[in-house]
Amino acid sequence: MKGNVFYEAIVLSLALLFVLLMAVAFEKDREHHLELYAKDQQIYELQRKLDETEDLYSKATLHIELLNKEREAE
């Protein structure tokens, strides 16, 4: 009977250790996903700013071309 209790204690300890390791692994995975999400957000913001800059550059280029045509016409 005592050997059986000892065996059950070992099995229970191993099961608890497994659950603890799974919890740690899950937390690490969650942290990794949060980091990836933050990086994705940074990329999105940079892409948005790049698009705005390209739009402003395009408008400025058109404006300069119009000014040059006006000067040529004078």
GROMACS elastic network, one bead per residue, 0.5 to 0.9 nm:
[ bonds ]
;  ai    aj funct       b0    kb
    1     4     6  0.51065   500
    1     5     6  0.64547   500
    1     6     6  0.87750   500
    2     5     6  0.50998   500
    2     6     6  0.62050   500
    2     7     6  0.85992   500
    3     6     6  0.50477   500
    3     7     6  0.61319   500
    3     8     6  0.86183   500
    4     7     6  0.50622   500
    4     8     6  0.61931   500
    4     9     6  0.86324   500
    5     8     6  0.50456   500
    5     9     6  0.61444   500
    5    10     6  0.86822   500
    6     9     6  0.50872   500
    6    10     6  0.63338   500
    6    11     6  0.87301   500
    7    10     6  0.51847   500
    7    11     6  0.62568   500
    7    12     6  0.85827   500
    8    11     6  0.50694   500
    8    12     6  0.59835   500
    8    13     6  0.84579   500
    9    12     6  0.50695   500
    9    13     6  0.60258   500
    9    14     6  0.85522   500
   10    13     6  0.50457   500
   10    14     6  0.61459   500
   10    15     6  0.85450   500
   11    14     6  0.51078   500
   11    15     6  0.61080   500
   11    16     6  0.85948   500
   12    15     6  0.50015   500
   12    16     6  0.61336   500
   12    17     6  0.85464   500
   13    16     6  0.50715   500
   13    17     6  0.60991   500
   13    18     6  0.85655   500
   14    18     6  0.61067   500
   14    19     6  0.86283   500
   15    18     6  0.50546   500
   15    19     6  0.62554   500
   15    20     6  0.86285   500
   16    19     6  0.50876   500
   16    20     6  0.61365   500
   16    21     6  0.85928   500
   17    20     6  0.50467   500
   17    21     6  0.61261   500
   17    22     6  0.85551   500
   18    21     6  0.51115   500
   18    22     6  0.61290   500
   18    23     6  0.86219   500
   19    22     6  0.50692   500
   19    23     6  0.61956   500
   19    24     6  0.87179   500
   20    23     6  0.50865   500
   20    24     6  0.63131   500
   20    25     6  0.86451   500
   21    24     6  0.50998   500
   21    25     6  0.61170   500
   21    26     6  0.85099   500
   22    25     6  0.50164   500
   22    26     6  0.60113   500
   22    27     6  0.85747   500
   23    26     6  0.50508   500
   23    27     6  0.61949   500
   23    28     6  0.86702   500
   24    27     6  0.51306   500
   24    28     6  0.62324   500
   24    29     6  0.86061   500
   25    28     6  0.51292   500
   25    29     6  0.61424   500
   25    30     6  0.85832   500
   26    29     6  0.50675   500
   26    30     6  0.61271   500
   26    31     6  0.86535   500
   27    30     6  0.50104   500
   27    31     6  0.61824   500
   27    32     6  0.85804   500
   28    31     6  0.51174   500
   28    32     6  0.61845   500
   28    33     6  0.86959   500
   29    32     6  0.50286   500
   29    33     6  0.62418   500
   29    34     6  0.86453   500
   30    33     6  0.51185   500
   30    34     6  0.61898   500
   30    35     6  0.86620   500
   31    34     6  0.50524   500
   31    35     6  0.62296   500
   31    36     6  0.86682   500
   32    35     6  0.51273   500
   32    36     6  0.62651   500
   32    37     6  0.86463   500
   33    36     6  0.50076   500
   33    37     6  0.60939   500
   33    38     6  0.85966   500
   34    37     6  0.50139   500
   34    38     6  0.61935   500
   34    39     6  0.86437   500
   35    38     6  0.51034   500
   35    39     6  0.62441   500
   35    40     6  0.85994   500
   36    39     6  0.50696   500
   36    40     6  0.61023   500
   36    41     6  0.86082   500
   37    41     6  0.61946   500
   37    42     6  0.86852   500
   38    41     6  0.50710   500
   38    42     6  0.63192   500
   38    43     6  0.87168   500
   39    42     6  0.50195   500
   39    43     6  0.61963   500
   39    44     6  0.85643   500
   40    43     6  0.50593   500
   40    44     6  0.61202   500
   40    45     6  0.86488   500
   41    44     6  0.50092   500
   41    45     6  0.62000   500
   41    46     6  0.86134   500
   42    45     6  0.51264   500
   42    46     6  0.61361   500
   42    47     6  0.85207   500
   43    46     6  0.51071   500
   43    47     6  0.60301   500
   43    48     6  0.85170   500
   44    47     6  0.51154   500
   44    48     6  0.61435   500
   44    49     6  0.86682   500
   45    48     6  0.50587   500
   45    49     6  0.62072   500
   45    50     6  0.85413   500
   46    49     6  0.50779   500
   46    50     6  0.60433   500
   46    51     6  0.85534   500
   47    51     6  0.61074   500
   47    52     6  0.86059   500
   48    51     6  0.50922   500
   48    52     6  0.62632   500
   48    53     6  0.86335   500
   49    52     6  0.50367   500
   49    53     6  0.60963   500
   49    54     6  0.85535   500
   50    53     6  0.50072   500
   50    54     6  0.60767   500
   50    55     6  0.84962   500
   51    54     6  0.50997   500
   51    55     6  0.61238   500
   51    56     6  0.86458   500
   52    55     6  0.50386   500
   52    56     6  0.61999   500
   52    57     6  0.85638   500
   53    56     6  0.50829   500
   53    57     6  0.60484   500
   53    58     6  0.84987   500
   54    58     6  0.60530   500
   54    59     6  0.86043   500
   55    58     6  0.50860   500
   55    59     6  0.62507   500
   55    60     6  0.85991   500
   56    59     6  0.51028   500
   56    60     6  0.60555   500
   56    61     6  0.85146   500
   57    60     6  0.50482   500
   57    61     6  0.60517   500
   57    62     6  0.86101   500
   58    61     6  0.51252   500
   58    62     6  0.62791   500
   58    63     6  0.86290   500
   59    62     6  0.51526   500
   59    63     6  0.61406   500
   59    64     6  0.86482   500
   60    64     6  0.61411   500
   60    65     6  0.85919   500
   61    64     6  0.51291   500
   61    65     6  0.62039   500
   61    66     6  0.86567   500
   62    65     6  0.50613   500
   62    66     6  0.61996   500
   62    67     6  0.86599   500
   63    66     6  0.50974   500
   63    67     6  0.62197   500
   63    68     6  0.86381   500
   64    67     6  0.50499   500
   64    68     6  0.61457   500
   64    69     6  0.86255   500
   65    68     6  0.50770   500
   65    69     6  0.62084   500
   65    70     6  0.86406   500
   66    69     6  0.50910   500
   66    70     6  0.62051   500
   66    71     6  0.86843   500
   67    70     6  0.50601   500
   67    71     6  0.62567   500
   67    72     6  0.86603   500
   68    71     6  0.50892   500
   68    72     6  0.61866   500
   68    73     6  0.85698   500
   69    72     6  0.50255   500
   69    73     6  0.60686   500
   69    74     6  0.87255   500
   70    73     6  0.50374   500
   70    74     6  0.64019   500
   71    74     6  0.52586   500
